[in-house]
Amino acid sequence: MSKLEQILILDPPVDLRFKGPFTDVVTTNLKLKNPSEKRVCFKVKTTAPRRYCVRPNSGVIESGATVTISVMLQPFDYDPNEKSKHKFMVQTIFAPPNVSDMDSLWKDAKPDDLMDSKLRCVFELPSENDVKEIKQEKNDVDVTKAAPVMNSAKGDMPSAAKPVSASLDDSEMKKVLEECKRLQSEMGKMSEENRQLKDDGLRMRKVARSDHVSSNSTVLHQGSTTSLPSLLVVIAAIFIGFFLGKFIL
């Protein structure tokens, strides 16, 4: 019995081309189309499994459907004088009505039921124009990635600064109000002490034994009562002006 011809349509049909530079992973796509009315199982093999990553490397293609296979060539030191001997093979078989164990399907498959297609790998170095385009695309991608980060940073800075500024203003305001209350309380206490001093001076004048002592005590008392309120007002004004000036600045 003759070997069955490949039922799938491969794109590309013969060569898998990989365009360098090969300092990074190079990916090429292989499309498998099922033009038949049956489901088809496929499996992709290569002569250099350590050099390639294939996704997916096996599966089932429904009738009329197409599957895209990504073949990723790993980075390597490319020698233009060395010809590539790497090859791929797409092996297929018609799927039974109920397929569940793919490994058993391929293991028990008869050689006459298998179909296959072979492709060779071709490595190409990019032209100068291609290199420029690759660099430009890379720069465009970097700029695109950086722009949202910069915009996000610019947008976050004012919003982050406003709450801090507001909290500082509230804190300073509370300190100034508390200090004003404290100064008012001290001024009240000093006024009470001043009133008591006046009362003590009056009592001293009443109990004075001589006109000379009485007159001297009166002078002293008047001087102290006159200078003390003025001194209190000056001190209170200095404290209030200091804290109000600190809050405004």
C-alpha positions in Angstrom: 0.0 0.0 0.0 1.4 3.4 -1.0 2.1 6.1 1.6 -0.7 8.7 2.1 -0.1 12.2 0.9 -0.1 15.1 3.4 -3.7 16.2 3.8 -2.8 19.5 5.5 -1.8 22.7 3.6 1.4 24.1 5.0 2.3 27.8 4.8 5.2 28.1 4.1 5.3 24.8 2.3 9.0 24.1 2.1 11.3 26.5 4.1 11.2 27.9 7.6 13.0 31.2 7.3 14.6 32.9 10.3 15.9 36.5 9.9 18.7 37.6 12.2 20.4 39.1 14.1 20.5 35.9 16.1 21.5 37.5 19.4 17.9 37.2 20.6 15.1 34.7 20.1 13.9 34.8 16.5 10.3 33.6 15.8 8.7 32.4 12.6 5.2 31.1 12.1 4.0 28.0 10.4 0.3 27.7 9.4 -1.5 24.3 9.1 -4.8 24.3 7.3 -7.2 21.3 7.3 -9.2 21.3 4.0 -10.7 17.9 4.6 -14.0 17.0 6.2 -12.3 15.0 8.9 -10.4 16.0 12.1 -6.7 15.7 11.7 -4.1 15.1 14.5 -0.7 16.7 14.0 2.7 16.6 15.6 5.8 18.8 14.8 9.3 17.3 15.1 12.8 18.8 14.5 16.3 17.5 14.1 17.6 20.1 16.7 15.1 20.0 19.6 17.5 22.0 21.9 17.7 24.9 19.5 14.0 25.4 18.9 10.9 25.9 21.0 7.6 25.0 19.2 4.2 26.1 20.4 2.0 24.2 20.1 3.9 21.1 19.0 0.9 18.8 18.7 -2.9 18.9 18.7 -6.1 18.4 16.7 -7.3 20.5 13.7 -11.0 20.6 13.0 -12.4 20.3 9.5 -11.8 23.6 7.6 -9.8 25.1 10.5 -6.3 26.6 10.6 -3.7 26.4 13.4 -0.7 28.7 13.6 2.5 27.2 15.0 5.2 29.5 16.5 8.7 28.2 15.9 11.2 30.0 18.2 14.9 29.8 17.4 17.1 30.3 20.5 20.0 32.8 20.4 23.3 31.5 19.0 26.6 32.6 17.3 25.7 32.7 13.6 28.4 31.7 11.1 27.4 32.8 7.5 29.7 30.2 6.0 28.0 27.4 7.8 25.0 25.9 6.0 22.0 25.0 8.2 21.2 21.3 8.4 18.2 21.8 10.7 14.9 20.3 9.5 11.3 20.1 10.7 8.7 17.4 10.0 5.0 17.9 10.3 3.4 14.4 10.9 -0.3 14.0 10.7 -3.0 11.3 11.0 -6.8 11.3 10.7 -8.3 11.5 14.2 -10.5 8.6 15.4 -14.1 9.4 16.5 -13.1 9.6 20.2 -9.5 10.7 20.7 -8.4 11.2 24.3 -4.9 9.8 24.7 -2.7 11.4 22.1 0.4 9.5 23.1 -1.3 6.2 22.7 -2.7 7.3 19.3 0.8 8.1 17.9 2.3 5.0 19.5 -0.2 2.6 18.1 -0.5 4.3 14.7 0.3 2.2 11.6 3.0 3.6 9.3 0.6 3.4 6.4 -1.8 5.8 8.2 0.8 8.5 8.8 1.3 11.5 6.6 4.3 13.8 6.8 5.8 16.9 5.3 9.4 18.1 5.7 10.7 21.6 5.9 14.3 22.9 6.0 15.5 25.9 8.0 17.0 28.9 6.3 18.9 31.6 8.2 19.1 35.1 6.8 21.0 38.2 8.0 19.1 41.4 7.9 19.9 44.2 5.5 21.0 47.7 6.6 17.5 49.0 6.1 16.1 46.2 8.2 18.6 46.9 11.0 17.5 50.6 11.0 13.8 49.6 11.1 14.4 47.2 14.0 16.2 49.9 16.0 13.5 52.4 15.3 10.8 50.0 16.3 12.7 49.2 19.5 13.1 52.9 20.3 9.4 53.5 19.6 8.5 50.7 22.0 10.7 52.1 24.7 9.3 55.6 24.3 5.7 54.2 24.4 6.5 52.3 27.6 8.2 55.3 29.2 5.4 57.8 28.4 2.7 56.3 30.6 5.1 56.1 33.5 6.1 59.8 33.2 2.5 60.9 32.8 1.6 58.9 35.8 4.4 60.4 37.9 3.4 64.0 36.8 -0.2 63.3 37.6 0.6 61.9 41.0 2.9 64.6 42.2 0.3 67.4 42.7 -2.2 65.1 44.3 0.5 63.8 46.6 1.7 67.3 47.5 -1.6 68.8 48.3 -2.6 66.6 51.2 0.8 67.0 52.8 0.6 70.8 52.5 -2.9 70.8 53.9 -2.0 68.7 56.8 1.0 70.9 57.7 -1.3 74.0 57.6 -3.8 72.4 59.9 -1.0 71.4 62.3 0.5 74.8 62.4 -2.9 76.4 62.8 -3.6 74.2 65.8 -0.3 75.0 67.4 -0.9 78.8 67.0 -4.4 78.6 68.4 -3.2 76.5 71.4 -0.3 79.0 72.0 -2.8 81.9 71.9 -5.0 80.2 74.4 -2.0 79.6 76.6 -1.0 83.3 76.4 -4.5 84.5 77.1 -4.6 82.2 80.2 -1.2 83.6 81.4 -2.4 87.1 80.8 -5.5 86.4 82.9 -3.3 85.0 85.7 -1.0 88.1 85.5 -4.0 90.4 85.6 -5.3 88.6 88.7 -1.8 88.9 90.3 -1.8 92.6 89.4 -5.2 93.1 91.1 -4.0 91.4 94.2 -0.9 93.6 94.2 -3.2 96.7 94.1 -5.2 95.4 97.0 -2.0 94.7 99.0 -0.8 98.2 98.3 -4.1 99.7 99.6 -3.8 97.7 102.7 -0.2 98.8 103.2 -1.2 102.5 102.9 -3.9 102.0 105.5 -1.5 100.4 108.1 1.4 102.8 107.4 2.7 104.4 110.7 4.3 107.4 109.2 3.5 109.8 106.4 7.0 109.4 104.9 6.7 105.6 104.7 3.2 105.8 103.5 4.2 108.3 100.7 7.2 106.2 99.7 5.1 103.0 99.5 2.5 104.8 97.5 5.1 105.9 95.0 6.6 102.4 94.7 3.2 100.9 94.3 2.1 103.3 91.7 5.3 102.7 89.7 4.9 99.0 89.9 1.2 99.0 89.0 1.9 101.4 86.1 4.9 99.5 84.6 3.6 96.0 85.2 0.6 96.1 82.8 2.7 97.7 80.1 5.3 95.0 80.4 2.6 92.3 80.2 1.2 93.8 77.1 4.6 93.9 75.4 5.4 90.3 76.2 2.0 89.1 75.0 2.3 91.1 71.7 5.8 89.5 71.1 4.5 86.0 71.6 1.4 86.4 69.5 3.3 88.2 66.7 6.0 85.4 66.6 3.5 82.6 66.2 1.2 84.4 63.8 4.3 85.3 61.7 5.4 81.7 61.7 2.0 80.5 60.5 1.7 83.1 57.7 5.2 82.3 56.4 
